[in-house]
Amino acid sequence: MPYLIDGNNLIGHMPALDLSDPRSKRRLVEQLAVFQSAKKTKIILVFDGPMDPDLAGDDFRRKEFSILWPDMGESADSLIKKQIKTQTDLRRFYVVSSDREIQNFARKNKAKILDCQQFHKRMRWALKEYKESQAMNKDEAALTSLEVEHWLDIFGASDE
């Protein structure tokens, strides 16, 4: 299911991130990229303010993960509302925000709503599952020559 995320609002509800820290947007993007990959979903992330040059470019404008910035004189809230209006199937579309105005607008347009704390829990769970699956899928370590000799002794090897 696609997620439309009010980025600054989400940062304000995540204990490890801080709106006054310019690195917080990048950290959120990194976490959401893993979440998106693990959940095989689409993310549309909207931030307030002017575009951050560190988060601009083709790396952040993919079909499955995009970052949007409001035009000069436009608010992130109005951009979020435009995005809600452009969606064709809002029954399968989550709007992530704790902003009551955004939630009410999403509700009126039949979108599903997750407040930031609910989504943060969902994201933490998905990241935990992803890390565990990555640990299980690690390549086996190469055997040392001593280990190879030991196995050859046990199972026998012909000197052909």
PALOVO-53490 format. One record per residue: z, x, y of N, C-alpha, C, CB in turn. Coordinates in steps of 0.05 Angstrom, whole numbers, padded with zeros to 5 digits, always signed. Atoms other than C-alpha are relative to their C-alpha. Glycine has a CB too. Layout:
ZXYZXYZXYZXY;...
//
This chain:
+00000+00017-00023+00000+00000+00000+00000+00018+00025+00024-00019+00000;+00001-00016-00025-00017+00027+00069+00025-00004+00017-00024-00007+00016;-00023+00000-00018+00038+00044+00118-00009+00006+00029+00022+00019-00009;+00003-00005-00028+00033+00039+00194+00027+00007+00011-00013-00025+00016;-00027-00010-00006+00090+00081+00220+00003+00006+00030+00006+00025-00016;-00008-00005-00028+00122+00082+00289+00015+00027-00001+00018-00023+00012;-00010-00027+00005+00133+00158+00288+00025+00007+00015-00021+00019+00007;-00024-00007-00015+00182+00168+00345+00024-00017-00008-00006-00004+00030;-00021+00018+00009+00222+00108+00322+00012+00010-00027-00010-00029-00003;-00009-00010+00026+00226+00137+00251+00016+00026+00004-00023+00005-00018;-00015-00025-00005+00247+00206+00277+00028-00006+00010-00015+00017+00021;-00026+00008-00011+00303+00172+00315+00020-00010-00020-00003-00020+00021;-00017+00011+00021+00330+00144+00250+00004+00019-00024-00011-00026-00010;-00003-00019+00021+00326+00207+00208+00020+00022+00008-00028+00014-00007;-00021-00018-00008+00389+00250+00210-00009+00029+00003+00022-00001-00020;+00008-00028-00001+00353+00316+00198-00020+00006+00023-00013+00008-00026;+00020-00003-00022+00303+00304+00256+00012-00009+00026-00026-00015-00006;-00010+00006-00027+00314+00300+00331-00023-00002+00019+00021+00021+00009;+00022+00004-00019+00267+00272+00384-00001+00022+00021+00003-00027+00013;+00000-00021-00020+00288+00328+00431-00011+00026-00011+00028+00004+00012;+00010-00025+00013+00264+00381+00381-00030-00004-00004+00014+00006-00027;+00029+00003+00002+00188+00391+00388-00010+00004-00029-00014+00018+00019;+00009-00005+00028+00185+00413+00315+00004-00024-00018+00016+00024-00012;-00006+00023+00016+00210+00346+00290-00025-00016-00008+00020-00018+00015;+00024+00015+00007+00142+00313+00294-00015+00014-00023-00019-00002+00025;+00013-00016+00021+00112+00369+00252+00014-00004-00027-00002+00030+00007;-00015+00003+00024+00168+00363+00201-00004-00028-00012+00030+00005+00005;+00005+00027+00010+00158+00288+00196-00027-00002-00012+00003-00020+00023;+00027+00000+00011+00084+00298+00186-00001+00013-00028-00020+00014+00019;-00001-00014+00026+00097+00348+00130+00013-00017-00022+00015+00027+00003;-00013+00018+00019+00145+00300+00095-00017-00024-00008+00027-00009+00010;+00017+00024+00005+00098+00241+00103-00025+00008-00016-00008-00013+00026;+00023-00009+00016+00040+00282+00075+00007+00002-00029-00010+00028+00011;-00008-00001+00028+00079+00295+00012+00004-00028-00011+00027+00017-00003;-00004+00028+00008+00100+00221+00009-00027-00013-00006+00016-00015+00022;+00027+00012+00003+00028+00200+00018-00013+00010-00025-00018+00006+00024;+00012-00012+00024+00004+00247-00036+00014-00010-00026+00001+00030+00001;-00015+00009+00024+00059+00226-00085-00005-00029-00006+00030+00005+00004;+00004+00029+00003+00049+00152-00073-00029-00009-00001+00015-00014+00022;+00029+00007+00000-00027+00155-00069-00005-00024+00018-00010-00006-00028;+00002+00022-00019-00025+00111-00007-00012+00009+00025+00028-00013+00005;+00011-00006-00026-00052+00109+00063+00022+00000+00021-00023-00019+00008;-00020-00002-00021-00010+00130+00123-00015+00001+00027+00018+00025-00003;+00009-00001-00028-00026+00114+00196+00026+00005+00016-00015-00026+00009;-00023-00008-00015+00025+00150+00239-00006-00001+00030+00010+00028-00009;+00004+00003-00029+00031+00132+00313+00023+00013+00014-00004-00030+00008;-00020-00013-00017+00068+00177+00362-00002-00009+00029-00001+00030-00002;+00000+00005-00029+00088+00163+00434-00009+00026+00014+00028-00008+00010;+00005-00022-00018+00065+00207+00491-00027+00014-00005+00021+00021-00003;+00026-00014+00002+00009+00257+00498-00003+00014-00027-00003+00021+00022;+00006-00013+00026-00025+00288+00437+00012+00028-00001-00030+00001-00004;-00011-00026+00005+00011+00348+00408-00023+00017-00011+00024-00002-00020;+00023-00016+00010-00042+00403+00401+00005+00012-00028-00004+00023+00019;-00006-00010+00028-00006+00428+00337-00006-00021-00021+00029+00009-00002;+00005+00022+00019-00019+00360+00305-00027-00014+00005+00023-00020+00002;+00026+00011-00006-00090+00349+00329-00021+00013-00018-00008+00005+00030;+00022-00012+00016-00155+00363+00294-00006-00015-00025+00006+00029-00005;+00009+00013+00025-00189+00346+00229+00021-00001-00022-00024+00015-00010;-00021+00001+00020-00128+00363+00187+00016-00025+00001+00018+00025+00003;-00016+00024-00004-00095+00302+00216-00016-00025+00005+00019+00005+00023;+00017+00024-00003-00153+00254+00216-00016-00003-00026-00020+00003+00024;+00012+00005+00026-00167+00240+00143+00002-00030-00006+00013+00017-00023;+00001+00029+00007-00182+00173+00112+00028-00009-00010-00020-00005-00022;-00025+00008+00012-00115+00172+00075+00025+00006+00017+00003+00012-00027;-00022-00007-00017-00071+00203+00129-00010+00006+00028+00016+00025-00012;+00010-00005-00027-00083+00198+00203+00023-00003+00020-00022-00020+00008;-00020+00001-00022-00042+00210+00266-00015-00011+00024+00013+00028+00005;+00012+00012-00024-00057+00167+00327+00018+00005+00024-00006-00029-00004;-00014-00003-00026-00037+00179+00399-00011-00020+00019-00003+00030+00010;+00009+00019-00020-00040+00128+00454-00016+00014+00022+00023-00016+00012;+00015-00010-00023-00091+00137+00510+00018+00001+00024-00025-00017+00005;-00016-00002-00024-00065+00155+00578+00004-00028+00012-00014+00019+00021;-00006+00027-00010-00030+00094+00606+00006-00021-00021-00022-00009+00018;-00005+00018+00022-00023+00062+00538+00026+00008-00014-00024+00000-00020;-00025-00006+00015+00041+00057+00498-00006+00001-00030+00022-00021+00006;+00003-00001+00030+00050+00072+00424+00003-00029-00011+00021+00018-00012;-00004+00027+00009+00074+00000+00416-00026-00016+00002+00022-00014+00016;+00025+00015-00002+00008-00028+00442-00021+00010-00020-00011+00002+00029;+00018-00012+00020-00030+00020+00397+00007-00011-00028+00001+00030+00001;-00009+00010+00026+00011-00003+00337-00009-00029-00003+00031+00001-00003;+00009+00028+00001-00004-00076+00354-00030-00002-00004+00008-00014+00026;+00029+00000+00005-00078-00060+00358-00007+00006-00029-00014+00021+00019;+00004-00007+00028-00074-00028+00290+00006-00023-00019+00016+00025-00008;-00007+00024+00016-00040-00089+00261-00022-00020+00001+00027-00012+00010;+00021+00020-00004-00094-00134+00290-00026+00008-00015-00006-00004+00029;+00025-00008+00012-00150-00092+00259+00001+00000-00031-00007+00028+00009;-00003+00000+00029-00122-00096+00188-00011-00026-00012+00029+00005-00009;+00012+00023+00013-00158-00143+00140+00019-00014-00020-00025+00007-00013;-00018+00012+00020-00104-00153+00087+00028+00008+00006-00009+00009-00029;-00027-00007-00009-00036-00153+00119+00022-00007-00021+00007-00014+00025;-00020+00006+00021-00002-00180+00056+00007+00026-00015-00012-00020-00020;-00005-00025+00014-00007-00109+00028+00002+00023+00020-00023+00006-00019;-00001-00020-00022+00006-00072+00093+00028+00001+00011-00021-00007+00022;-00027-00004-00010+00074-00044+00114+00000+00011+00028+00016+00018-00019;-00005-00010-00026+00094-00035+00186+00029+00012+00000-00003-00022+00023;-00026-00013+00000+00151+00016+00192+00009+00005+00028-00002+00027-00016;-00012-00003-00027+00192+00008+00255+00026-00016+00000-00020-00011+00022;-00024+00015-00005+00261-00013+00276+00000-00014+00027+00024+00019-00002;+00003+00013-00026+00235-00037+00342-00005-00030-00004-00025+00012+00016;+00001+00029+00005+00247-00112+00344-00026-00013+00009+00024-00014+00013;+00026+00011-00011+00185-00127+00386-00023+00006-00020-00006+00012+00027;+00020-00007+00020+00141-00090+00336+00004-00017-00025+00000+00030-00006;-00005+00015+00024+00175-00124+00277-00008-00029+00004+00030+00001-00007;+00007+00028-00004+00166-00193+00308-00030-00004+00001+00012-00010+00027;+00029+00001-00001+00093-00179+00323-00012+00002-00028-00012+00022+00018;+00009-00004+00027+00082-00154+00252+00005-00025-00017+00013+00024-00013;-00007+00025+00015+00118-00215+00223-00019-00023+00007+00029-00008+00007;+00018+00022-00009+00075-00263+00264-00028+00004-00011-00001-00001+00031;+00027-00006+00011+00013-00228+00237+00000+00003-00030-00011+00025+00013;-00003+00001+00029+00038-00233+00165+00001+00028-00013-00022-00015-00012;-00003-00027+00012+00049-00158+00155+00028+00003-00012-00005+00022+00021;-00026-00006+00011+00106-00132+00113+00014+00019+00018-00002+00011-00030;-00016-00016-00019+00162-00099+00152+00020+00017-00016+00013-00017+00021;-00021-00017+00010+00205-00040+00133+00013+00012+00025-00010+00023-00020;-00012-00014-00022+00257-00017+00182+00002+00030-00007+00029-00012+00007;+00001-00029+00004+00263+00058+00191+00019+00010-00022+00005+00014+00026;-00020-00009+00020+00325+00065+00148-00009-00007-00028+00027-00012+00005;+00011+00007+00026+00293+00027+00090-00022+00019-00008-00010-00029+00000;+00022-00018+00006+00231+00070+00094+00010+00028-00006-00021+00000+00023;-00010-00027+00004+00271+00134+00100+00012+00002-00028+00022+00006+00021;-00010+00000+00027+00307+00116+00035-00023+00001-00020+00018-00025-00006;+00023+00000+00018+00241+00101+00001-00014+00027+00000-00020-00022+00009;+00013-00026-00002+00211+00166+00027+00017+00021-00014-00004+00007+00029;-00017-00019+00014+00271+00207+00003-00002-00002-00030+00030-00003+00009;+00002+00005+00029+00267+00176-00066-00027+00011-00010+00003-00030-00006;+00027-00009+00008+00192+00190-00070-00002+00030+00001-00022-00013+00018;+00001-00030-00002+00201+00262-00047+00016+00012-00023+00011+00009+00027;-00016-00010+00022+00256+00272-00099-00016-00002-00026+00027-00016-00002;+00016+00003+00024+00212+00244-00154-00023+00020-00001-00011-00029-00002;+00022-00019-00001+00154+00287-00131+00009+00028-00006-00013-00001+00028;-00011-00027+00005+00196+00351-00131+00006+00003-00030+00025+00005+00017;-00006-00002+00028+00221+00335-00201-00025+00001-00017+00017-00025-00008;+00025-00001+00015+00151+00322-00227-00014+00027+00003-00019-00022+00008;+00012-00026-00004+00127+00387-00196+00014+00021-00016+00000+00007+00030;-00015-00019+00015+00183+00425-00229-00007-00002-00030+00031-00005+00004;+00007+00003+00028+00165+00395-00297-00028+00009-00006+00003-00030-00008;+00027-00007+00005+00092+00411-00288-00007+00030+00006-00018-00017+00017;+00005-00028-00005+00101+00484-00271-00012+00014-00024+00026+00015+00009;+00011-00015+00022+00060+00532-00311+00021+00016-00015-00023+00019+00010;-00019-00016+00016+00096+00567-00367-00002+00029+00009-00006-00003-00030;+00000-00028-00007+00117+00637-00350-00013+00017-00022+00029+00009+00005;+00012-00018+00019+00078+00692-00383+00021+00015-00016-00019+00020+00015;-00019-00014+00017+00112+00725-00441-00002+00030+00005-00006-00005-00030;-00001-00029-00003+00134+00797-00435-00010+00012-00026+00029+00010+00007;+00010-00013+00024+00107+00848-00484+00022+00001-00022-00009+00029+00006;-00022+00001+00019+00176+00850-00517+00002-00027-00014+00027+00006+00014;+00000+00027+00011+00174+00774-00527-00024-00004-00019+00000-00021+00022;+00023+00003+00017+00104+00778-00556+00005+00015-00027-00026+00012+00014;-00006-00015+00025+00126+00832-00606+00020-00016-00017+00011+00027+00007;-00020+00016+00015+00186+00789-00625-00013-00023-00015+00022-00010+00020;+00014+00023+00013+00142+00728-00639-00018+00010-00022-00015-00016+00021;+00018-00011+00021+00093+00771-00678+00016+00008-00025-00016+00023+00011;-00017-00007+00022+00150+00797-00720+00009-00024-00016+00025+00015+00010;-00010+00024+00012+00175+00727-00734-00022-00014-00016+00011-00019+00020;+00021+00015+00012+00108+00695-00750-00020+00017-00014-00014-00017+00020;+00018-00019+00014+00073+00757-00777-00026+00002+00015-00004-00009-00028;+00026-00004-00013+00010+00787-00750-00014+00021-00017+00002+00010+00029;+00015-00019+00016-00044+00822-00787-00011+00021+00019-00022-00014-00016;+00011-00022-00017-00067+00889-00761-00029+00003-00007+00015+00027-00005;+00029-00001+00007-00141+00874-00765-00015+00016+00020-00012-00028+00000;
//
